[in-house]
Amino acid sequence: MANERIPGCGFHHLALRVRDFDKSFQFYTDVLGFRLRTAWGEGDRRAALLDFGDGGCLELFAGGAPEQPEGCFWHAALKTEDVDAAYAAARAAGAADDRAPADVLLGDDNHPKIAARIAFVRGFDGELLEFFCEQ
């Protein structure tokens, strides 16, 4: 059944900030079989988008702090055909702004580029939600 309020809505990715990027990257790719879609950044600013195998992704970010809650996902991303409309609807309903809609280019010179439009809001319990549209 299609979502009538957010056209094309579905799951896009979960984001996880990790303490040991290389160890986590190896676990998710070599052990669990996730496929690298793209990567960017250096050091504690590294990130990688890993496909589960069905188009849904895990976005790994370096720079996790020792005191962060165990197994805590950073944000959940919902795919949509219209980021601006989804963001506006969430804001109108009282969700807090975190990042206004913007076009981004994920990837670096060594990985495929992925153009996307994104926006972030905070839900009513502080959860971070991203609206994501690959372009």
C-alpha positions as CSV (number, residue, x, y, z in Angstrom):
1,M,0.0,0.0,0.0
2,A,1.5,3.3,-1.0
3,N,2.0,6.2,1.4
4,E,-0.5,8.9,0.4
5,R,1.1,11.7,2.4
6,I,4.8,11.3,1.4
7,P,5.0,10.1,-2.3
8,G,7.5,7.3,-2.7
9,C,8.1,7.0,1.0
10,G,10.1,3.9,2.2
11,F,13.2,2.9,4.0
12,H,16.5,4.3,2.6
13,H,19.1,3.9,5.4
14,L,20.1,3.7,9.0
15,A,23.2,5.7,10.1
16,L,25.6,4.4,12.7
17,R,28.5,6.3,14.2
18,V,31.2,3.8,15.1
19,R,34.3,3.9,17.3
20,D,36.4,1.7,15.0
21,F,35.5,2.5,11.4
22,D,37.9,-0.1,9.8
23,K,36.7,-3.0,12.0
24,S,33.0,-2.1,11.5
25,F,33.5,-1.6,7.7
26,Q,35.2,-5.1,7.5
27,F,32.4,-6.7,9.6
28,Y,29.6,-5.3,7.5
29,T,31.2,-6.0,4.1
30,D,33.3,-9.1,4.5
31,V,31.3,-10.9,7.2
32,L,27.7,-9.8,6.5
33,G,28.1,-9.2,2.7
34,F,27.0,-5.6,2.5
35,R,28.1,-3.9,-0.8
36,L,29.9,-0.6,-0.8
37,R,27.9,2.0,-2.8
38,T,30.1,5.0,-2.0
39,A,32.5,6.5,0.6
40,W,33.9,9.9,1.5
41,G,36.0,11.8,4.0
42,E,39.1,11.1,6.0
43,G,40.0,10.1,9.6
44,D,37.1,10.8,12.0
45,R,35.1,12.3,9.2
46,R,35.0,9.1,7.1
47,A,31.7,7.7,6.0
48,A,30.5,4.9,3.8
49,L,27.1,3.9,2.4
50,L,26.7,0.1,2.4
51,D,23.9,-1.7,0.6
52,F,22.2,-4.5,2.5
53,G,21.5,-6.2,-0.8
54,D,18.0,-5.0,-1.4
55,G,18.6,-1.3,-1.9
56,G,18.3,-0.4,1.8
57,C,21.6,0.8,3.3
58,L,23.7,1.2,6.4
59,E,25.6,4.5,6.5
60,L,28.7,4.1,8.6
61,F,30.3,7.2,10.1
62,A,33.7,7.3,11.9
63,G,34.2,9.3,15.1
64,G,32.0,7.5,17.5
65,A,32.7,8.5,21.1
66,P,33.5,5.9,23.9
67,E,30.6,7.3,26.0
68,Q,28.0,6.9,23.2
69,P,25.2,4.4,24.0
70,E,25.9,0.9,22.9
71,G,24.4,0.0,19.6
72,C,22.8,3.4,19.1
73,F,21.8,4.3,15.6
74,W,22.5,7.9,14.7
75,H,19.5,8.5,12.4
76,A,16.9,6.8,10.3
77,A,16.4,7.9,6.7
78,L,13.2,7.7,4.8
79,K,13.3,7.7,1.0
80,T,10.8,10.0,-0.7
81,E,10.1,11.5,-4.1
82,D,9.7,15.0,-2.6
83,V,12.0,15.9,0.3
84,D,10.8,19.5,0.5
85,A,7.1,18.4,0.9
86,A,8.0,15.8,3.5
87,Y,10.1,18.2,5.4
88,A,7.4,20.9,5.3
89,A,4.7,18.5,6.4
90,A,6.8,17.3,9.4
91,R,7.6,20.9,10.4
92,A,4.0,21.9,10.1
93,A,3.1,19.0,12.5
94,G,5.6,20.3,15.1
95,A,8.7,18.4,14.3
96,A,11.8,20.4,15.1
97,D,14.1,21.6,12.3
98,D,17.5,20.0,12.2
99,R,18.6,20.7,8.6
100,A,16.6,22.4,5.9
101,P,16.4,20.7,2.5
102,A,19.6,20.8,0.5
103,D,21.3,19.0,-2.4
104,V,24.3,17.0,-1.6
105,L,26.8,14.9,-3.5
106,L,28.0,11.8,-1.6
107,G,31.2,10.1,-2.6
108,D,34.7,11.2,-3.3
109,D,37.3,10.9,-6.2
110,N,37.8,7.2,-5.4
111,H,34.2,6.2,-5.2
112,P,31.0,6.6,-7.2
113,K,29.1,9.8,-6.7
114,I,25.5,9.8,-5.5
115,A,23.5,13.0,-5.9
116,A,20.7,13.4,-3.4
117,R,18.4,15.9,-1.8
118,I,18.1,15.6,2.0
119,A,16.6,17.2,5.0
120,F,16.5,16.4,8.7
121,V,13.9,16.9,11.5
122,R,13.7,15.8,15.1
123,G,10.7,13.8,16.2
124,F,8.9,14.4,19.4
125,D,11.2,12.2,21.5
126,G,14.4,13.6,19.9
127,E,14.8,11.0,17.3
128,L,16.6,12.2,14.2
129,L,14.8,11.6,10.9
130,E,16.2,12.2,7.4
131,F,14.2,12.6,4.2
132,F,16.3,11.3,1.3
133,C,15.8,11.4,-2.4
134,E,18.5,10.1,-4.8
135,Q,18.5,12.2,-7.9
